[in-house]
Protein backbone atom coordinates (compact mmCIF):
# COMPACT_ATOMS: atom_id res chain seq x y z
CA UNK A 1 0.00 0.00 0.00
CA UNK A 2 2.83 2.45 0.71
CA UNK A 3 4.44 1.79 -2.69
CA UNK A 4 1.09 2.21 -4.41
CA UNK A 5 0.51 5.52 -2.68
CA UNK A 6 3.97 6.76 -3.67
CA UNK A 7 3.46 5.84 -7.34
CA UNK A 8 0.06 7.48 -7.35
CA UNK A 9 1.54 10.67 -5.90
CA UNK A 10 4.30 10.73 -8.50
CA UNK A 11 1.79 10.15 -11.30
CA UNK A 12 -0.32 13.00 -10.06
CA UNK A 13 2.70 15.31 -10.05
CA UNK A 14 3.69 14.28 -13.58
CA UNK A 15 0.13 14.74 -14.80
CA UNK A 16 -0.10 18.21 -13.30
CA UNK A 17 3.28 19.09 -14.76
CA UNK A 18 2.19 17.97 -18.22
CA UNK A 19 -1.02 19.94 -17.85
CA UNK A 20 0.86 23.07 -16.85
CA UNK A 21 3.35 22.61 -19.68
CA UNK A 22 0.53 22.16 -22.18
CA UNK A 23 -1.24 25.28 -20.96
CA UNK A 24 1.96 27.28 -21.04
CA UNK A 25 2.77 26.03 -24.52
CA UNK A 26 -0.67 26.98 -25.79
CA UNK A 27 -0.37 30.50 -24.37
CA UNK A 28 3.01 31.11 -26.05
CA UNK A 29 2.78 32.32 -29.73
CA UNK A 30 4.16 30.25 -32.56
CA UNK A 31 7.86 30.98 -32.60
CA UNK A 32 8.22 30.04 -36.26
CA UNK A 33 5.60 32.54 -37.39
CA UNK A 34 6.96 35.22 -35.07
CA UNK A 35 10.47 34.76 -36.41
CA UNK A 36 9.15 35.03 -39.95
CA UNK A 37 7.25 38.27 -39.22
CA UNK A 38 10.16 39.64 -37.22
CA UNK A 39 12.58 39.27 -40.12
CA UNK A 40 10.19 40.50 -42.81
CA UNK A 41 9.02 43.73 -41.12
CA UNK A 42 12.51 45.22 -40.48
CA UNK A 43 13.33 44.62 -44.16
CA UNK A 44 10.41 46.80 -45.25
CA UNK A 45 11.32 49.53 -42.76
CA UNK A 46 14.96 49.40 -43.79
CA UNK A 47 14.07 49.88 -47.47
CA UNK A 48 11.88 52.87 -46.62
CA UNK A 49 14.62 54.28 -44.46
CA UNK A 50 17.13 53.90 -47.26
CA UNK A 51 14.85 55.73 -49.69
CA UNK A 52 14.19 58.46 -47.18
CA UNK A 53 17.88 58.83 -46.45
CA UNK A 54 18.76 58.95 -50.17
CA UNK A 55 16.11 61.60 -50.80
CA UNK A 56 17.35 63.64 -47.85
CA UNK A 57 20.94 63.45 -49.09
CA UNK A 58 19.93 64.45 -52.62
CA UNK A 59 17.91 67.40 -51.32
CA UNK A 60 20.81 68.47 -49.13
CA UNK A 61 23.20 68.32 -52.09
CA UNK A 62 20.82 70.43 -54.15
CA UNK A 63 20.56 73.05 -51.42
CA UNK A 64 24.33 73.07 -50.96
CA UNK A 65 24.82 73.56 -54.72
CA UNK A 66 22.36 76.47 -54.79
CA UNK A 67 23.99 78.06 -51.76
CA UNK A 68 27.44 77.70 -53.31
CA UNK A 69 26.16 79.26 -56.52
CA UNK A 70 24.83 82.32 -54.71
CA UNK A 71 28.04 82.59 -52.68
CA UNK A 72 30.11 82.44 -55.87
CA UNK A 73 27.97 85.12 -57.50
CA UNK A 74 28.33 87.38 -54.48
CA UNK A 75 32.10 86.86 -54.58
CA UNK A 76 32.46 87.39 -58.36
CA UNK A 77 30.08 90.28 -59.06
CA UNK A 78 31.74 93.53 -57.88
CA UNK A 79 28.44 95.26 -57.10
CA UNK A 80 27.52 92.46 -54.68
CA UNK A 81 30.41 93.30 -52.40
CA UNK A 82 28.98 95.36 -49.55
CA UNK A 83 31.34 96.54 -46.87
CA UNK A 84 30.02 98.14 -43.69
CA UNK A 85 32.92 98.86 -41.36
CA UNK A 86 30.60 99.22 -38.36
CA UNK A 87 29.01 95.77 -38.66
CA UNK A 88 31.43 94.03 -40.97
CA UNK A 89 30.52 92.27 -44.20
CA UNK A 90 26.79 92.13 -44.83
CA UNK A 91 25.34 89.09 -46.60
CA UNK A 92 22.87 89.98 -49.32
CA UNK A 93 19.58 88.22 -49.95
CA UNK A 94 19.24 85.88 -52.92
CA UNK A 95 16.90 88.26 -54.73
CA UNK A 96 19.37 91.15 -54.45
CA UNK A 97 22.27 88.92 -55.58
CA UNK A 98 20.31 87.88 -58.68
CA UNK A 99 19.29 91.46 -59.53
CA UNK A 100 22.81 92.80 -59.08
CA UNK A 101 24.15 89.96 -61.21
CA UNK A 102 21.67 90.79 -63.99
CA UNK A 103 22.60 94.48 -63.82
CA UNK A 104 26.30 93.65 -63.96
CA UNK A 105 25.84 91.36 -66.98
CA UNK A 106 23.92 94.08 -68.81
CA UNK A 107 26.70 96.54 -67.96
CA UNK A 108 29.29 94.14 -69.37
CA UNK A 109 27.26 93.76 -72.59
CA UNK A 110 27.19 97.55 -73.02
CA UNK A 111 30.92 97.81 -72.33
CA UNK A 112 31.60 95.06 -74.83
CA UNK A 113 29.54 96.82 -77.50
CA UNK A 114 31.32 100.10 -76.76
CA UNK A 115 34.73 98.44 -77.03
CA UNK A 116 33.74 96.76 -80.29
CA UNK A 117 32.76 100.15 -81.71
CA UNK A 118 36.07 101.65 -80.56
CA UNK A 119 37.99 98.76 -82.12
CA UNK A 120 36.08 99.26 -85.38
CA UNK A 121 36.93 102.98 -85.37
CA UNK A 122 40.58 102.26 -84.65
CA UNK A 123 40.70 99.74 -87.49
CA UNK A 124 39.34 102.39 -89.87
CA UNK A 125 41.95 104.87 -88.62
CA UNK A 126 44.69 102.31 -89.10
CA UNK A 127 43.47 101.60 -92.64
CA UNK A 128 43.44 105.33 -93.43
CA UNK A 129 46.97 105.73 -92.03
CA UNK A 130 48.16 102.81 -94.14
CA UNK A 131 46.70 104.44 -97.26
CA UNK A 132 48.35 107.76 -96.38
CA UNK A 133 51.63 105.97 -95.74
CA UNK A 134 51.53 104.31 -99.14
CA UNK A 135 50.74 107.63 -100.85
CA UNK A 136 53.57 109.44 -99.06
CA UNK A 137 55.97 106.64 -99.91
CA UNK A 138 55.00 107.00 -103.56
CA UNK A 139 55.51 110.78 -103.41
CA UNK A 140 58.92 110.37 -101.77
CA UNK A 141 59.92 107.74 -104.31
CA UNK A 142 58.84 109.97 -107.19
CA UNK A 143 60.80 112.88 -105.74
CA UNK A 144 63.89 110.71 -105.32
CA UNK A 145 63.62 109.53 -108.92
CA UNK A 146 63.25 113.16 -110.19
CA UNK A 147 65.08 115.43 -107.72
CA UNK A 148 64.84 118.52 -110.01
CA UNK A 149 61.10 118.26 -110.56
CA UNK A 150 60.01 120.53 -107.71
CA UNK A 151 62.36 123.42 -108.34
CA UNK A 152 59.96 125.33 -110.61
CA UNK A 153 56.89 124.80 -108.40
CA UNK A 154 55.04 127.74 -106.84
CA UNK A 155 56.01 128.37 -103.24
CA UNK A 156 53.55 128.23 -100.37
CA UNK A 157 53.92 131.97 -99.83
CA UNK A 158 52.77 132.75 -103.37
CA UNK A 159 49.83 130.35 -102.99
CA UNK A 160 48.83 132.09 -99.78
CA UNK A 161 49.04 135.52 -101.45
CA UNK A 162 46.75 134.35 -104.25
CA UNK A 163 44.27 132.89 -101.78
CA UNK A 164 44.37 136.04 -99.66
CA UNK A 165 43.75 138.25 -102.69
CA UNK A 166 40.73 136.21 -103.77
CA UNK A 167 39.23 136.19 -100.25
CA UNK A 168 39.82 139.95 -99.84
CA UNK A 169 38.02 140.67 -103.07
CA UNK A 170 35.07 138.47 -102.15
CA UNK A 171 34.90 139.92 -98.64
CA UNK A 172 34.74 143.48 -99.98
CA UNK A 173 31.73 142.65 -102.12
CA UNK A 174 30.23 140.60 -99.28
CA UNK A 175 30.66 143.40 -96.75
CA UNK A 176 29.11 145.92 -99.12
CA UNK A 177 26.08 143.76 -99.91
CA UNK A 178 25.23 142.02 -96.62
CA UNK A 179 23.08 143.48 -93.86
CA UNK A 180 23.14 141.93 -90.39
CA UNK A 181 20.17 143.76 -88.94
CA UNK A 182 18.16 140.51 -88.57
CA UNK A 183 18.62 136.87 -89.39
CA UNK A 184 15.90 136.99 -92.02
CA UNK A 185 17.50 139.96 -93.76
CA UNK A 186 20.94 138.32 -93.48
CA UNK A 187 19.67 135.16 -95.15
CA UNK A 188 18.09 137.09 -97.98
CA UNK A 189 21.25 139.17 -98.51
CA UNK A 190 23.49 136.11 -98.56
CA UNK A 191 21.52 134.43 -101.31
CA UNK A 192 21.47 137.65 -103.31
CA UNK A 193 25.26 138.07 -102.90
CA UNK A 194 25.91 134.49 -104.01
CA UNK A 195 23.75 134.91 -107.10
CA UNK A 196 25.49 138.16 -108.07
CA UNK A 197 29.14 137.85 -106.99
CA UNK A 198 29.80 134.08 -107.02
CA UNK A 199 28.97 133.32 -110.61
CA UNK A 200 31.65 131.30 -112.44
CA UNK A 201 32.48 134.19 -114.78
CA UNK A 202 32.72 136.66 -111.89
CA UNK A 203 34.99 134.33 -109.90
CA UNK A 204 37.14 133.78 -112.99
CA UNK A 205 37.64 137.50 -113.40
CA UNK A 206 38.52 137.86 -109.71
CA UNK A 207 41.11 135.08 -109.89
CA UNK A 208 42.71 136.47 -113.06
CA UNK A 209 42.93 139.91 -111.49
CA UNK A 210 44.57 138.54 -108.35
CA UNK A 211 47.08 136.51 -110.40
CA UNK A 212 48.10 139.58 -112.40
CA UNK A 213 48.54 141.52 -109.18
CA UNK A 214 50.72 138.81 -107.62
CA UNK A 215 52.77 138.52 -110.84
CA UNK A 216 53.47 142.25 -110.83
CA UNK A 217 54.65 142.01 -107.22
CA UNK A 218 57.02 139.12 -107.99
CA UNK A 219 58.51 140.60 -111.17
C-alpha positions in Angstrom: 0.0 0.0 0.0 2.8 2.5 0.7 4.4 1.8 -2.7 1.1 2.2 -4.4 0.5 5.5 -2.7 4.0 6.8 -3.7 3.5 5.8 -7.3 0.1 7.5 -7.4 1.5 10.7 -5.9 4.3 10.7 -8.5 1.8 10.1 -11.3 -0.3 13.0 -10.1 2.7 15.3 -10.0 3.7 14.3 -13.6 0.1 14.7 -14.8 -0.1 18.2 -13.3 3.3 19.1 -14.8 2.2 18.0 -18.2 -1.0 19.9 -17.9 0.9 23.1 -16.8 3.3 22.6 -19.7 0.5 22.2 -22.2 -1.2 25.3 -21.0 2.0 27.3 -21.0 2.8 26.0 -24.5 -0.7 27.0 -25.8 -0.4 30.5 -24.4 3.0 31.1 -26.0 2.8 32.3 -29.7 4.2 30.3 -32.6 7.9 31.0 -32.6 8.2 30.0 -36.3 5.6 32.5 -37.4 7.0 35.2 -35.1 10.5 34.8 -36.4 9.2 35.0 -39.9 7.3 38.3 -39.2 10.2 39.6 -37.2 12.6 39.3 -40.1 10.2 40.5 -42.8 9.0 43.7 -41.1 12.5 45.2 -40.5 13.3 44.6 -44.2 10.4 46.8 -45.2 11.3 49.5 -42.8 15.0 49.4 -43.8 14.1 49.9 -47.5 11.9 52.9 -46.6 14.6 54.3 -44.5 17.1 53.9 -47.3 14.8 55.7 -49.7 14.2 58.5 -47.2 17.9 58.8 -46.5 18.8 58.9 -50.2 16.1 61.6 -50.8 17.3 63.6 -47.8 20.9 63.5 -49.1 19.9 64.5 -52.6 17.9 67.4 -51.3 20.8 68.5 -49.1 23.2 68.3 -52.1 20.8 70.4 -54.2 20.6 73.0 -51.4 24.3 73.1 -51.0 24.8 73.6 -54.7 22.4 76.5 -54.8 24.0 78.1 -51.8 27.4 77.7 -53.3 26.2 79.3 -56.5 24.8 82.3 -54.7 28.0 82.6 -52.7 30.1 82.4 -55.9 28.0 85.1 -57.5 28.3 87.4 -54.5 32.1 86.9 -54.6 32.5 87.4 -58.4 30.1 90.3 -59.1 31.7 93.5 -57.9 28.4 95.3 -57.1 27.5 92.5 -54.7 30.4 93.3 -52.4 29.0 95.4 -49.6 31.3 96.5 -46.9 30.0 98.1 -43.7 32.9 98.9 -41.4 30.6 99.2 -38.4 29.0 95.8 -38.7 31.4 94.0 -41.0 30.5 92.3 -44.2 26.8 92.1 -44.8 25.3 89.1 -46.6 22.9 90.0 -49.3 19.6 88.2 -50.0 19.2 85.9 -52.9 16.9 88.3 -54.7 19.4 91.2 -54.5 22.3 88.9 -55.6 20.3 87.9 -58.7 19.3 91.5 -59.5 22.8 92.8 -59.1 24.1 90.0 -61.2 21.7 90.8 -64.0 22.6 94.5 -63.8 26.3 93.7 -64.0 25.8 91.4 -67.0 23.9 94.1 -68.8 26.7 96.5 -68.0 29.3 94.1 -69.4 27.3 93.8 -72.6 27.2 97.6 -73.0 30.9 97.8 -72.3 31.6 95.1 -74.8 29.5 96.8 -77.5 31.3 100.1 -76.8 34.7 98.4 -77.0 33.7 96.8 -80.3 32.8 100.2 -81.7 36.1 101.6 -80.6 38.0 98.8 -82.1 36.1 99.3 -85.4 36.9 103.0 -85.4 40.6 102.3 -84.7 40.7 99.7 -87.5 39.3 102.4 -89.9 41.9 104.9 -88.6 44.7 102.3 -89.1 43.5 101.6 -92.6 43.4 105.3 -93.4 47.0 105.7 -92.0 48.2 102.8 -94.1 46.7 104.4 -97.3 48.4 107.8 -96.4 51.6 106.0 -95.7 51.5 104.3 -99.1 50.7 107.6 -100.8 53.6 109.4 -99.1 56.0 106.6 -99.9 55.0 107.0 -103.6 55.5 110.8 -103.4 58.9 110.4 -101.8 59.9 107.7 -104.3 58.8 110.0 -107.2 60.8 112.9 -105.7 63.9 110.7 -105.3 63.6 109.5 -108.9 63.3 113.2 -110.2 65.1 115.4 -107.7 64.8 118.5 -110.0 61.1 118.3 -110.6 60.0 120.5 -107.7 62.4 123.4 -108.3 60.0 125.3 -110.6 56.9 124.8 -108.4 55.0 127.7 -106.8 56.0 128.4 -103.2 53.6 128.2 -100.4 53.9 132.0 -99.8 52.8 132.8 -103.4 49.8 130.4 -103.0 48.8 132.1 -99.8 49.0 135.5 -101.5 46.8 134.3 -104.2 44.3 132.9 -101.8 44.4 136.0 -99.7 43.8 138.2 -102.7 40.7 136.2 -103.8 39.2 136.2 -100.3 39.8 139.9 -99.8 38.0 140.7 -103.1 35.1 138.5 -102.1 34.9 139.9 -98.6 34.7 143.5 -100.0 31.7 142.7 -102.1 30.2 140.6 -99.3 30.7 143.4 -96.7 29.1 145.9 -99.1 26.1 143.8 -99.9 25.2 142.0 -96.6 23.1 143.5 -93.9 23.1 141.9 -90.4 20.2 143.8 -88.9 18.2 140.5 -88.6 18.6 136.9 -89.4 15.9 137.0 -92.0 17.5 140.0 -93.8 20.9 138.3 -93.5 19.7 135.2 -95.1 18.1 137.1 -98.0 21.3 139.2 -98.5 23.5 136.1 -98.6 21.5 134.4 -101.3 21.5 137.6 -103.3 25.3 138.1 -102.9 25.9 134.5 -104.0 23.7 134.9 -107.1 25.5 138.2 -108.1 29.1 137.8 -107.0 29.8 134.1 -107.0 29.0 133.3 -110.6 31.6 131.3 -112.4 32.5 134.2 -114.8 32.7 136.7 -111.9 35.0 134.3 -109.9 37.1 133.8 -113.0 37.6 137.5 -113.4 38.5 137.9 -109.7 41.1 135.1 -109.9 42.7 136.5 -113.1 42.9 139.9 -111.5 44.6 138.5 -108.3 47.1 136.5 -110.4 48.1 139.6 -112.4 48.5 141.5 -109.2 50.7 138.8 -107.6 52.8 138.5 -110.8 53.5 142.2 -110.8 54.6 142.0 -107.2 57.0 139.1 -108.0 58.5 140.6 -111.2 
